[in-house]
Amino acid sequence: MATGFVFHELYMWHNTWNYAQVFQPSLHVQPGEHAENPETKRRLRNLLEVSGLLDHLTPIRARYATEDEIARFHTRAYIERIKKLSAENGGEASPLTPFGKGSFEIAQLSAGGTMAALDAILDGTVKNAYVLCRPPGHHAEADVGMGFCLFGNVAIAIMHAQATRGLGRVATVDWDVHHGNGTQAAFYNSKDVLTISLHQDGLYPPNSGHVTERGTGAGLNYNLNIPLPPGCGNGAYLAAFEHVVLPALRRYKPEMIVVPSGFDASGVDPLGRMMVSAEGYRQMTRLLMQAADELCGGRLLMSHEGGYSPMYVPYCGLAVMEELTGIKTPIRDPWAEPMATWGQQDLQPHQWTAIQAAATLVGDIH
């Protein structure tokens, strides 16, 4: 079956102003370019075209999520605030998360594109899909946007499918280098969604993503954090998959797997301190596809989140797309050889200790 692909030019028009990476310009900070800018996403789409892989993808038309659909997760007051600011000249959802005029509608399109891809998978039009959207979503909580995110794209899409399509259990596997706090918050008291987040320990948000955060009420034991020490490479991430992610998925038996897909755990990302290569993302995708084939008919959705190296995000994304489609292109990762030689790329004892702490919680998932 085909691999679906969502992209819209308006995603590139979301304006994050002239921040210096993550800092607002001032008399002490020279204006520059916000870390969450169009370049990484546009270059990924360009590499898909240059590689020839774009021709093998099934286009899925993005649509605008309605305010009622967004309100399944976000408060009406928050939606109205973002809408009002967007209609004027933009503003900030919170510090570090600026947006411009029209970004409300673009964020509707980002959430709606994720919904459209999920629907296409449920319809059987495609087996799996990738949504190359912005603004991202996994940090947005019900009443606040944060971490460059306005609306919780993945959370809104899952809530839509569970409310209108009869979708049952869903598992999310967030491999963005930052903790997926928004997705966690959306389902923290629900057993209908198993939320898993692999992230650099203590990076962002502050005091978030601890292994002790396990859900509440009916959701107890259905939130699983894997906070990893800085410096983890392919060895640690694949060990975390083998000993935590895959066993958790097999115990939970989801009807669909959804990945908030950030490429900022790569070895050259400016906002993370991990060492994952494009090959690492390829192998993690392969493992998730095998789990999806085993558990839920191959139904696997990825929605783009972070990743701030304009040069390297395209190669990480291409590796994922090659694996999703089963088509290998002639493109070669220029960082593959040097990154493979970096010290401590293999699993280290202190990394294994962190993975074991999360692995002890898998048995509580039912």
C-alpha positions as CSV (number, residue, x, y, z in Angstrom):
1,M,0.0,0.0,0.0
2,A,1.0,3.6,-0.6
3,T,2.6,6.1,1.8
4,G,0.7,9.3,2.1
5,F,2.3,12.8,2.3
6,V,0.8,16.0,3.5
7,F,2.5,19.3,2.6
8,H,1.1,22.8,2.0
9,E,2.9,26.0,1.0
10,L,1.2,27.9,3.7
11,Y,3.0,25.9,6.3
12,M,6.1,27.7,5.1
13,W,4.4,31.1,5.6
14,H,4.0,30.8,9.4
15,N,6.0,33.8,10.6
16,T,8.2,33.4,13.7
17,W,9.8,36.9,13.3
18,N,13.4,37.8,13.7
19,Y,14.3,36.1,17.0
20,A,17.9,35.2,17.5
21,Q,17.3,31.4,17.5
22,V,15.1,31.3,20.6
23,F,15.7,34.8,22.1
24,Q,13.8,38.0,21.4
25,P,15.9,40.7,19.9
26,S,16.9,43.5,22.3
27,L,19.8,45.9,22.9
28,H,21.7,42.9,24.1
29,V,20.6,40.4,21.5
30,Q,21.1,41.1,17.8
31,P,18.1,40.2,15.6
32,G,18.5,37.0,13.6
33,E,16.4,34.0,12.5
34,H,14.1,32.0,14.8
35,A,15.1,28.4,15.2
36,E,11.7,27.3,14.1
37,N,11.8,28.7,10.6
38,P,10.7,27.3,7.2
39,E,14.1,26.3,6.0
40,T,14.4,22.8,7.5
41,K,11.0,21.8,6.3
42,R,11.4,23.3,2.9
43,R,14.8,21.6,2.4
44,L,13.3,18.3,3.4
45,R,10.5,18.6,0.9
46,N,13.1,19.7,-1.7
47,L,15.3,16.6,-1.0
48,L,12.3,14.4,-1.4
49,E,11.8,15.9,-4.9
50,V,15.5,15.7,-5.9
51,S,15.8,12.1,-4.7
52,G,12.7,11.1,-6.8
53,L,10.9,9.8,-3.8
54,L,8.2,12.5,-3.9
55,D,6.9,10.9,-7.1
56,H,6.1,7.7,-5.2
57,L,4.1,9.4,-2.4
58,T,0.3,9.7,-2.4
59,P,-0.6,13.3,-1.8
60,I,-3.1,14.0,0.9
61,R,-4.8,17.3,0.8
62,A,-4.6,19.3,4.1
63,R,-7.7,20.8,5.4
64,Y,-8.4,23.4,8.1
65,A,-9.4,22.0,11.5
66,T,-12.5,23.7,12.8
67,E,-12.6,25.6,16.1
68,D,-14.9,22.9,17.4
69,E,-12.3,20.2,16.5
70,I,-9.5,22.1,18.1
71,A,-11.6,22.6,21.2
72,R,-11.6,18.9,21.8
73,F,-8.2,19.6,23.3
74,H,-7.7,23.4,23.7
75,T,-9.8,25.8,25.8
76,R,-12.1,28.2,23.9
77,A,-10.4,31.1,25.6
78,Y,-7.0,30.1,24.3
79,I,-8.3,29.5,20.8
80,E,-9.9,33.0,20.8
81,R,-6.7,34.6,22.1
82,I,-4.6,33.1,19.3
83,K,-7.3,34.0,16.7
84,K,-7.5,37.6,17.9
85,L,-3.8,38.2,17.9
86,S,-3.4,36.5,14.5
87,A,-6.0,38.7,13.0
88,E,-4.1,41.8,14.2
89,N,-0.4,41.5,13.7
90,G,0.5,38.4,15.6
91,G,2.0,38.1,19.1
92,E,3.3,35.4,21.4
93,A,1.5,32.2,22.5
94,S,4.1,32.3,25.3
95,P,7.7,33.5,25.5
96,L,9.8,31.8,22.7
97,T,6.7,31.1,20.7
98,P,6.0,34.1,18.5
99,F,3.6,34.1,15.5
100,G,2.5,36.5,12.8
101,K,-0.6,37.6,11.1
102,G,-2.5,34.6,9.7
103,S,-0.7,32.0,11.8
104,F,-4.0,31.0,13.4
105,E,-5.3,29.8,10.1
106,I,-2.0,28.1,9.3
107,A,-2.1,26.3,12.6
108,Q,-5.6,25.2,11.8
109,L,-4.2,23.8,8.5
110,S,-1.3,22.1,10.4
111,A,-3.8,20.3,12.8
112,G,-6.1,19.6,9.9
113,G,-3.4,18.2,7.8
114,T,-2.6,15.7,10.6
115,M,-6.3,14.9,10.8
116,A,-6.5,14.3,7.1
117,A,-3.6,11.9,7.1
118,L,-5.0,9.9,10.0
119,D,-8.4,9.7,8.2
120,A,-6.6,8.5,5.0
121,I,-5.0,5.7,7.0
122,L,-8.3,4.7,8.6
123,D,-10.0,4.8,5.1
124,G,-7.4,2.4,3.8
125,T,-6.3,5.0,1.1
126,V,-2.7,4.7,2.4
127,K,-1.0,2.3,4.8
128,N,1.2,5.0,6.5
129,A,1.7,8.7,6.1
130,Y,4.0,11.6,6.9
131,V,2.7,15.2,7.6
132,L,5.4,17.8,6.9
133,C,3.7,20.7,8.7
134,R,4.4,23.7,10.8
135,P,3.8,25.2,13.3
136,P,4.6,22.0,15.3
137,G,2.3,20.8,18.1
138,H,3.6,18.5,20.8
139,H,4.4,21.2,23.4
140,A,1.0,23.0,23.2
141,E,-1.2,22.4,26.2
142,A,-4.9,23.0,26.6
143,D,-4.6,26.7,27.5
144,V,-1.2,27.7,26.4
145,G,1.1,27.4,23.4
146,M,4.7,26.8,24.1
147,G,8.0,25.5,22.6
148,F,7.1,27.0,19.1
149,C,3.8,25.1,19.1
150,L,0.3,26.7,18.8
151,F,-2.1,23.7,18.6
152,G,-1.5,20.1,19.5
153,N,-1.7,18.6,16.0
154,V,-1.3,14.9,17.1
155,A,-3.6,15.2,20.1
156,I,-6.3,16.9,18.1
157,A,-6.1,14.3,15.3
158,I,-6.3,11.4,17.7
159,M,-9.2,13.0,19.6
160,H,-11.0,13.6,16.2
161,A,-10.6,9.9,15.2
162,Q,-11.7,8.6,18.5
163,A,-14.7,10.8,18.6
164,T,-15.9,10.4,15.0
165,R,-14.2,7.3,13.4
166,G,-14.5,4.8,16.2
167,L,-10.8,4.5,16.6
168,G,-9.9,2.7,19.8
169,R,-6.5,2.5,21.5
170,V,-3.7,4.6,20.1
171,A,0.0,4.7,21.0
172,T,2.2,7.8,20.5
173,V,6.0,7.4,20.3
174,D,7.6,10.9,20.4
175,W,11.3,10.8,19.4
176,D,11.7,14.6,19.4
177,V,14.7,15.6,21.6
178,H,12.4,17.7,23.8
179,H,9.7,16.1,26.1
180,G,6.3,15.8,24.5
181,N,4.6,17.6,27.4
182,G,1.5,18.7,25.4
183,T,0.6,15.2,24.1
184,Q,1.3,13.8,27.6
185,A,-1.1,16.4,29.1
186,A,-3.8,15.7,26.5
187,F,-4.1,12.1,27.6
188,Y,-2.7,12.0,31.1
189,N,-5.9,10.7,32.6
190,S,-6.9,8.4,29.8
191,K,-6.1,4.7,29.1
192,D,-7.2,5.1,25.5
193,V,-3.9,6.6,24.5
194,L,-0.5,5.3,25.5
195,T,1.9,8.2,25.4
196,I,5.7,7.4,25.1
197,S,8.3,10.1,24.9
198,L,12.1,9.6,24.4
199,H,13.9,12.9,25.1
200,Q,17.0,14.5,26.4
201,D,16.7,14.6,30.2
202,G,15.8,18.1,31.5
203,L,16.2,19.9,28.2
204,Y,12.7,21.4,27.6
205,P,10.3,22.1,29.1
206,P,12.0,22.6,32.5
207,N,11.1,20.1,35.2
208,S,9.1,18.0,32.7
209,G,9.3,14.5,31.3
210,H,10.5,12.6,34.4
211,V,10.2,8.9,34.5
212,T,7.9,9.3,37.6
213,E,5.2,11.0,35.4
214,R,3.0,8.0,34.7
215,G,-0.5,9.4,34.3
216,T,-3.4,9.8,36.8
217,G,-6.8,8.2,37.4
218,A,-7.8,5.9,34.5
219,G,-4.5,7.0,32.8
220,L,-2.2,5.7,35.5
221,N,0.6,3.7,33.9
222,Y,-0.4,4.8,30.4
223,N,2.2,7.6,30.2
224,L,5.8,6.5,29.8
225,N,8.8,8.8,29.7
226,I,12.3,7.8,28.8
227,P,14.5,10.7,29.8
228,L,17.9,10.0,28.3
229,P,21.3,11.5,29.3
230,P,22.9,14.0,26.9
231,G,25.2,12.4,24.3
232,C,23.0,9.4,23.5
233,G,23.5,8.0,20.0
234,N,22.0,5.3,17.9
235,G,23.1,2.6,20.4
236,A,21.1,4.2,23.3
237,Y,18.0,5.0,21.2
238,L,17.8,1.5,19.7
239,A,18.3,0.0,23.1
240,A,15.5,2.1,24.4
241,F,13.3,0.9,21.6
242,E,14.2,-2.8,22.2
243,H,13.8,-2.7,26.0
244,V,11.0,-0.1,26.5
245,V,9.2,1.1,23.4
246,L,8.5,-2.2,21.6
247,P,7.6,-4.2,24.8
248,A,5.2,-1.4,25.8
249,L,3.5,-1.4,22.4
250,R,3.1,-5.1,22.5
251,R,1.5,-5.0,25.9
252,Y,-0.8,-2.2,24.9
253,K,-1.8,-3.5,21.5
254,P,-2.8,-0.2,19.9
255,E,-5.0,0.1,16.8
256,M,-2.7,2.8,15.4
257,I,0.8,4.2,16.2
258,V,1.4,7.9,15.9
259,V,4.8,9.5,16.0
260,P,5.4,13.2,16.8
261,S,8.5,13.3,14.6
262,G,11.2,15.7,15.6
263,F,14.7,15.4,14.1
264,D,16.4,17.5,16.8
265,A,18.0,14.4,18.5
266,S,20.4,14.4,15.5
267,G,24.1,14.7,16.1
268,V,24.3,18.2,14.5
269,D,21.2,19.9,15.8
270,P,21.8,23.3,17.5
271,L,19.1,22.8,20.2
272,G,19.9,19.3,21.3
273,R,22.9,17.4,22.6
274,M,22.2,13.9,21.2
275,M,24.0,12.0,18.4
276,V,21.4,10.1,16.4
277,S,22.1,9.8,12.7
278,A,19.8,9.5,9.7
279,E,20.5,5.7,9.9
280,G,19.3,5.7,13.5
281,Y,16.0,7.3,12.5
282,R,15.8,4.8,9.7
283,Q,16.2,1.9,12.1
284,M,13.7,3.3,14.6
285,T,11.2,3.7,11.7
286,R,11.8,0.1,10.7
287,L,11.1,-1.1,14.2
288,L,7.9,0.9,14.5
289,M,6.8,-0.4,11.1
290,Q,7.4,-4.0,12.2
291,A,5.4,-3.3,15.4
292,A,2.6,-1.7,13.4
293,D,2.4,-4.7,11.1
294,E,2.3,-7.0,14.0
295,L,-0.2,-5.1,16.1
296,C,-2.4,-2.8,14.0
297,G,-2.3,-3.7,10.3
298,G,0.7,-1.4,9.6
299,R,-1.2,1.8,10.5
300,L,1.5,4.3,11.3
301,L,1.3,8.1,11.2
302,M,4.1,10.6,11.6
303,S,3.6,14.4,12.1
304,H,6.6,16.7,11.9
305,E,7.7,18.5,15.1
306,G,11.2,19.8,15.8
307,G,14.6,19.6,14.1
308,Y,16.7,22.7,13.6
309,S,19.6,21.8,11.4
310,P,18.7,23.0,7.9
311,M,21.5,20.9,6.5
312,Y,20.7,17.6,8.3
313,V,17.0,17.5,8.9
314,P,16.4,16.6,5.2
315,Y,18.6,13.6,5.3
316,C,17.0,12.3,8.5
317,G,13.6,12.8,7.0
318,L,14.5,11.2,3.8
319,A,15.8,8.1,5.7
320,V,12.4,7.9,7.4
321,M,10.5,8.3,4.2
322,E,12.6,5.7,2.4
323,E,11.8,3.2,5.1
324,L,8.0,4.1,5.1
325,T,7.9,3.5,1.3
326,G,10.4,0.7,1.0
327,I,12.1,2.7,-1.8
328,K,15.8,3.4,-1.5
329,T,17.0,6.4,-3.4
330,P,20.5,7.2,-4.7
331,I,20.9,10.0,-2.1
332,R,23.7,9.3,0.5
333,D,23.9,10.9,4.0
334,P,27.0,13.1,4.0
335,W,27.3,12.8,7.8
336,A,27.0,9.0,7.9
337,E,30.7,8.2,8.0
338,P,32.0,10.9,10.4
339,M,29.1,10.5,12.8
340,A,29.6,6.7,13.0
341,T,33.1,7.3,14.3
342,W,32.1,9.6,17.1
343,G,33.1,8.4,20.6
344,Q,30.4,6.8,22.8
345,Q,28.0,6.3,19.8
346,D,27.4,2.8,21.2
347,L,25.3,2.3,24.3
348,Q,27.0,3.5,27.5
349,P,26.5,2.1,31.0
350,H,25.0,5.3,32.4
351,Q,22.6,5.4,29.4
352,W,21.6,1.8,30.1
353,T,20.8,2.8,33.7
354,A,18.3,5.4,32.5
355,I,16.8,3.0,30.0
356,Q,16.4,0.3,32.7
357,A,14.5,2.8,35.0
358,A,11.9,3.2,32.3
359,A,11.9,-0.5,31.4
360,T,10.7,-1.4,34.9
361,L,7.4,0.4,34.3
362,V,6.5,-1.5,31.1
363,G,4.9,-4.4,33.1
364,D,2.2,-2.1,34.5
365,I,0.8,-1.4,31.0
366,H,-2.2,-3.6,30.1
